[in-house]
Amino acid sequence: MTGDTAPATRFGRADREPGILAECRDVARTYGKGPTAVVAVHGITCRIRPGLRLAVTGPSGSGKSTLLHLIAGIDRPTAGTVEWPDLHHRATEVGVVFQGPSLLPALDATENVALPLLLAGEPEDEAFRRARSALGRLAIDDLGGKLPDELSGGQAQRVAVARVLAARPLLIVADEPTGQLDHESAERVMTVLAATADELGAALVVATHDPFVAARLGQEWTMRDGRLHGAADPGLAERNGETR
Ligand SMILES: Nc1ncnc2c1ncn2[C@@H]1O[C@H](COP(=O)(O)OP(=O)(O)OP(=O)(O)O)[C@@H](O)[C@H]1O
């Protein structure tokens, strides 16, 4: 087969490199100003491609959440640039599992999961079908009728994961998605996140303190004091923009 006839894929032709979902160039994020300013992220250059399975690890306060928010486009860098070259509609193509509570209190679990689909214009029956299916994959379909304040922290966390998966994003950014879960539930969440990312051809970026979760993903980037470390890992050249 010649290059000209290579089949198209979701991100271009099969004979080309996969696309770039997110690209950070020399990105920094400082909170506040003057003597109390906190530099949460410094000088990070990285690329997120389809198929990436990435754990972002590091001590508390090292900048993991900040980097994830910049990659997802829900925060802006104070220096450098973040771009999403192969995303067309970032609001629906990036799914974020937040570290803290994020469910709307007046909606039950199924409605919380369906809401982003309804807002994106999905017909109601399809939105609710996908919401129930996502809850089922995470083995929490029995919780569909419960309000957030009737859920445990771990149950609410799984509903938040279901909400992201139901929206079928191309870039899944999850901040401690298993932080409140027992081992068995954490394992299920990681299995479903990875399987869904495989089905969608998506990238999966997970901030975690849990070595088991990090081990489930293909790559690990470690943050310390706002910088990426881990020179021995195979992603470093990619991260530093040395290869395309
Ligand atoms: N909104 C904010 N205002 C001021 N400082 C902040 C803000 N958010 C984060 N920080 C600071 O930025 C630094 C990085 O925080 P970040 O939440 O990104 O770290 P983290 O590695 O995700 O931590 P954890 O593992 O505890 O979630 C910390 O020093 C934190 O106190």
The ligand as a MOL file (V3000), in Angstrom:
LIG
                    3D

  0  0  0     0  0            999 V3000
M  V30 BEGIN CTAB
M  V30 COUNTS 31 33 0 0 0
M  V30 BEGIN ATOM
M  V30 1 N -6.0870 28.1900 43.8520 0
M  V30 2 C -4.8800 28.2050 44.4180 0
M  V30 3 N -4.4110 29.3280 45.0080 0
M  V30 4 C -3.1880 29.3610 45.5660 0
M  V30 5 N -2.3300 28.3250 45.5790 0
M  V30 6 C -2.7390 27.1760 45.0110 0
M  V30 7 C -4.0320 27.0620 44.4010 0
M  V30 8 N -4.1710 25.8060 43.9010 0
M  V30 9 C -3.0110 25.1770 44.1800 0
M  V30 10 N -2.1600 25.9960 44.8590 0
M  V30 11 C -0.7910 25.6680 45.2920 0
M  V30 12 O -0.0660 25.2190 44.1540 0
M  V30 13 C 0.7820 24.1260 44.5040 0
M  V30 14 C 0.4390 22.9260 43.6260 0
M  V30 15 O -0.8920 22.4860 43.9800 0
M  V30 16 P -1.5980 21.2590 43.2340 0
M  V30 17 O -2.9720 21.1660 43.7860 0
M  V30 18 O -1.4240 21.4160 41.7810 0
M  V30 19 O -0.6980 20.0330 43.7470 0
M  V30 20 P -0.9930 18.4630 43.7230 0
M  V30 21 O 0.3050 17.8010 43.4140 0
M  V30 22 O -2.1470 18.1770 42.8460 0
M  V30 23 O -1.3950 18.1880 45.2340 0
M  V30 24 P -2.3170 17.0020 45.8500 0
M  V30 25 O -1.5700 15.7090 45.5890 0
M  V30 26 O -2.3520 17.3480 47.3140 0
M  V30 27 O -3.6540 17.0710 45.1740 0
M  V30 28 C 0.6040 23.8940 46.0000 0
M  V30 29 O 1.6340 24.6050 46.6670 0
M  V30 30 C -0.7490 24.5000 46.2720 0
M  V30 31 O -0.8260 24.9590 47.6150 0
M  V30 END ATOM
M  V30 BEGIN BOND
M  V30 1 1 1 2
M  V30 2 1 2 3
M  V30 3 2 2 7
M  V30 4 2 3 4
M  V30 5 1 4 5
M  V30 6 2 5 6
M  V30 7 1 6 7
M  V30 8 1 6 10
M  V30 9 1 7 8
M  V30 10 2 8 9
M  V30 11 1 9 10
M  V30 12 1 10 11
M  V30 13 1 11 12
M  V30 14 1 11 30
M  V30 15 1 12 13
M  V30 16 1 13 14
M  V30 17 1 13 28
M  V30 18 1 14 15
M  V30 19 1 15 16
M  V30 20 2 16 17
M  V30 21 1 16 18
M  V30 22 1 16 19
M  V30 23 1 19 20
M  V30 24 2 20 21
M  V30 25 1 20 22
M  V30 26 1 20 23
M  V30 27 1 23 24
M  V30 28 2 24 25
M  V30 29 1 24 26
M  V30 30 1 24 27
M  V30 31 1 28 29
M  V30 32 1 28 30
M  V30 33 1 30 31
M  V30 END BOND
M  V30 END CTAB
M  END
